[in-house]
């Protein structure tokens, strides 16, 4: 801003000088500074990071937390807590490492609160599940809560292992109850692959293909399975089957086909 003012004043010595005086007086009369100063931003400021023209994504959380102004960082963490969005968890984890003790304390408190809310929800729904364990809608809700908690990355390793097993079993159950949602098959196979339970992954790949033989998704998961097993012959055969499908393939499928074709 200083350089711009200097250049304009040099090009238009009198008009430029008068112009900036008028602008400054006008802005100050409205109680605003002519430059955005991060040091002036507080939780009650009109220029909070979360309020700028409702365009919060202009400033990524990771970059905002690198600012030296502790007031800004505290304000950022407080607003992340208020929003209660799972997408904020990574930002809170980053804030947890911040050198400002108050910022890290806010983040730690928020993370503990999120974990507590997850665990309370899981306890509540597990009780309902024990009372009615064949309700597809209830099982779907249970699966959704477990998935969100697992994806958050907030669990200790031992707890995560237990919840992953529960998640996998619930997915198997809802599939066996005859769900028509392909997403449950995808989630089931992916969690089994993550846990390296390749026998279960293969079994549900077979079920998925039988149920949705005209979709590309079962073939993409077969490719993932064979890659994990390092069975490249079957991987190539699956690619051939995928190419021969009488459907328009998605960009994801086409990119994977190109990648593996180039590799072989």
Secondary structure, DSSP 8 states (H G I E B T S, - for coil): -HHHHHHHHHHSHHHHHHHHHHHHHHHHHTT--SS--GGG--TT-TT-TTTGGG-GGGS-HHHHTTSS-HHHHHHHHHHHHHHT-GGGHHHHHHHHT-SSHHHHHHHHHHHHHHHHHHHHHHHHHHHHHHH-TT-HHHHHHHHHHHHHHHHHT-S-HHHHHHHHHHHHHHHHHHHHTT---HHHHHHHHHHHHHTT-HHHHHHHHHHHHHH-TTSSHHHHHHHHHHHHHT-HHHHHHHHHHHHTSSS---HHHHHHHHHHHHH-
